[in-house]
Amino acid sequence: MSMMDMADMARQGDLDGRGNLSMKVLNTFIGWFLYICIDQITFMQQLFDLDSFIGRLSCYCIEQN
């Protein structure tokens, strides 16, 4: 939430973006957001990897019995 709040930060000097908002802080937010997106895509790819999925599923079945 703090990263989203920072994205709306006011300009920090004449050379920091256009309008009322800070381009520097917006770029920081975009970098953070893309990092999170890539992290989640990587996590989901690993979660649905069939070879490891079968192993995890086998462990769950053994634990349930």
N, C-alpha and C positions, 0 to 999 in steps of 0.2 A: 504494500500500500504506500510505503514511503517513496518508492521509486515513481509510482504514478503521481503522487503529490508533487514531487520535484519536477516532473515534466511540465507542469503549469507555472514554474517559477518565472518571475519577471526578468526582463532583460538585465544584463549586468554590464552596462556601459554601451557606448555608441556602436561598437563593432560586434556586438553579440546578437545577431539575428535581426529580424525585421518585425515590425509591429510591437506588441507588448510582451511577447514570450521570449525566453532565452533559447537560442539555437544550441549553445553548448550543452545545456542541461537536457534538451530534447534529444540530442545525439547520444548522450550518456544513457538515457532511458531506452532508446532504440537498440543500442548495443546490448543492454541488460535483457531486454525483451527477446531479442534474437537468440541470446545465449540460453535463456530458459526454453525457448521453442526447440532448439537443437537438442538440449538435454532431454526434453520429454519425448522427442522423436526417437532418440537413441534408446531411452528406457523402454518405449513401446516395441521397438524392433527386437530388443533382447527378450522382452516378455513373450513375444509371439514366435520366437525362434523355435521351430518344431523339434529339433533335437533336444534342446534343453527343456522344452515344454513337456515332452514325454517323460523325461527324468523327474521333473518336479511333480507331475501328475502321479507317477508311480509312488513317490515318497508320500504324497497325500493319501493315496489309497492304502498304503501299508500302515500309516499312522492311524487311520480310521478303523482298521480291523483289530 
